[in-house]
Amino acid sequence: MKQKIKEYVQTKLPGIIELRRALHKIPETGFNEVKTSSFIARTLEQAGFEVTTGIAKTGVTALLKGNGPGKTLLLRSDIDGLPIAEETGLPFASTHPGFMHACGHDGHIAILLGTALILKELKNQFSGQIKFVFQPAEEGPGGAKLMIEEGVLDNPKVDYALGLHLWASIPENKIALKAGPLMAAMDRFDLDIIGKGGHGAMPHLCKDPVDAAAQVINTLQRVVSRQMNPLSPTVVTIGTIQGGTAFNIIPDKVHLSGTTRTLDKEVWKGWESRLEPMINGVCTAAGVKYKLDYQPGYPPLINDSAVTEIARQAAAETVGSENVIEAEATMGGEDMAFYLEQVPGCYAFIGIGTPGCAPHHNSHFAFNEEVLGTGVKYLCNLVMEISNARNC
Ligand code: NI
């Protein structure tokens, strides 16, 4: 089967690259992926799939039945681009000014479409069924949760969820896997610090929110360094500060926004109750008021051990066991985590890294398209391995 899949991918790779280039030209941001989702639906329909559109606004799904009853596998690709002006100079560069597929999601779509087209031809070779899921808004505000709320894990009920990300910090054509926590829970918070403005020369007549904000920023780092287990990584980052109009005026208000990260589900649930008392303490001491708006985001992404073992097998069949490496956990977030919160599965990184290559979310981001073939082979091998595994 491994050989057969290899041959199919070799034959279809030029077409898969064409699909990727067409998608690369039309990047659209979260929940605006109108052209992208109709391109996906059209490609699947032309191949004879029955397609459902409009899930989570711009999401697309298609179901493929194998040979007889068995497990239902969800294969997921994200489909959104980013608000970045492309500077790659590629002949198939973005035709949407100010927008770019700078994270590789165009590659993910092409990989999943290629996988769907090949598995359709091999449908007598596996049991159960495959649900292909093309999900909007991974980069924000998040489409996975909405797709689940709209029933993507039901009818038929999904047993396993599988996905991948092209990954620039891993060498080209290596596949990196890790059982357990792989990506961080990611929340956002907004904080208004409200004081009393006045002349910069007379701080004693004011309640200075700038000074209080500075203390809050420092104090929040104490949560990480003094409250958290140093063996369990956590991050608090303040990303924006807004306040003030002139060098000699103490403003009434300062606005901060930030993010928290953790790989631990329990820590994730407790962030607000750790941040709030620190903010409260500082603000009380400074005589200012505050308003904290804490918004839970994506859960930690946790790979199932048994499925990850099978994925290792599929990866070894794809790139050789010497090219299957242990993934390093990252504090980046990924809404694939929502599916993996509900059903066991595995999220993998496919290496696209070359010396000096541009990182993700960079205007020069690009990769060798041969890697798309690796992604398709890996997913096809994985479907065969899981569908035909007895202990799964
Ligand atoms: Ni991404």
Residues whose N, C-alpha, C, O or C-beta is under 5 A from the ligand:
A	BS01	NI	C103
